């Protein structure tokens, strides 16, 4: 699987750039709160994306193996 070809990768890049671009617009304590929310969201999104990617890769391998085994049993 090529990560760069996945639309979710480009959505993540867009949201990352948007989030980093909005942080300088905050003043005082709002900037710290925006940074904390952005960092928390980035970590949670990264964990979710990684889990989705690993599950998809494992499931595709299962389908490949299942198809191969089904041919041998016939």
C-alpha positions in Angstrom: 0.0 0.0 0.0 1.3 3.4 -0.9 0.5 5.9 1.8 0.8 9.0 -0.5 -1.9 7.6 -2.7 -4.5 7.4 0.1 -7.0 10.3 0.2 -7.0 10.2 4.0 -3.3 11.0 4.0 -3.9 14.2 2.1 -6.8 15.1 4.3 -4.5 14.7 7.3 -1.9 16.9 5.7 -4.5 19.6 4.9 -5.8 19.5 8.5 -2.2 19.7 9.9 -1.4 22.7 7.8 -4.7 24.4 8.7 -4.2 23.7 12.4 -0.7 25.0 12.4 -1.8 28.1 10.5 -4.6 28.9 13.0 -2.4 28.7 16.1 -0.6 32.1 15.5 -3.9 33.9 15.2 -4.7 33.2 18.9 -3.8 35.6 21.7 -2.5 34.9 25.2 -4.1 31.8 26.9 -6.1 31.0 23.7 -2.9 30.2 21.9 -2.0 27.6 24.5 -5.4 26.1 24.5 -5.4 25.9 20.7 -2.0 24.2 20.8 -3.1 21.6 23.3 -6.3 20.8 21.4 -4.4 20.6 18.2 -1.7 18.3 19.7 -4.3 16.0 21.3 -6.2 15.8 18.0 -3.1 15.1 16.1 -2.1 12.3 18.4 -5.5 10.7 18.4 -5.8 11.0 14.6 -2.4 9.4 14.2 -3.3 6.5 16.4 -6.6 6.0 14.6 -5.0 6.3 11.1 -2.2 3.8 12.0 -4.8 1.3 13.4 -6.9 1.6 10.2 -3.9 1.2 8.0 -2.6 -1.9 9.9 -6.1 -3.5 10.0 -6.5 -2.9 6.2 -3.1 -4.4 5.4 -3.7 -7.5 7.6 -7.2 -8.0 6.1 -6.0 -7.7 2.5 -3.3 -10.3 3.3 -5.9 -12.6 4.8 -8.0 -12.3 1.6 -5.0 -13.1 -0.5 -4.1 -16.1 1.5 -7.7 -17.3 1.7 -8.0 -17.1 -2.1 -4.7 -19.1 -2.4 -5.9 -21.8 0.0 -9.3 -22.1 -1.7 -7.6 -22.9 -5.0 -5.5 -25.7 -3.4 -8.5 -27.4 -1.8 -10.4 -27.7 -5.1 
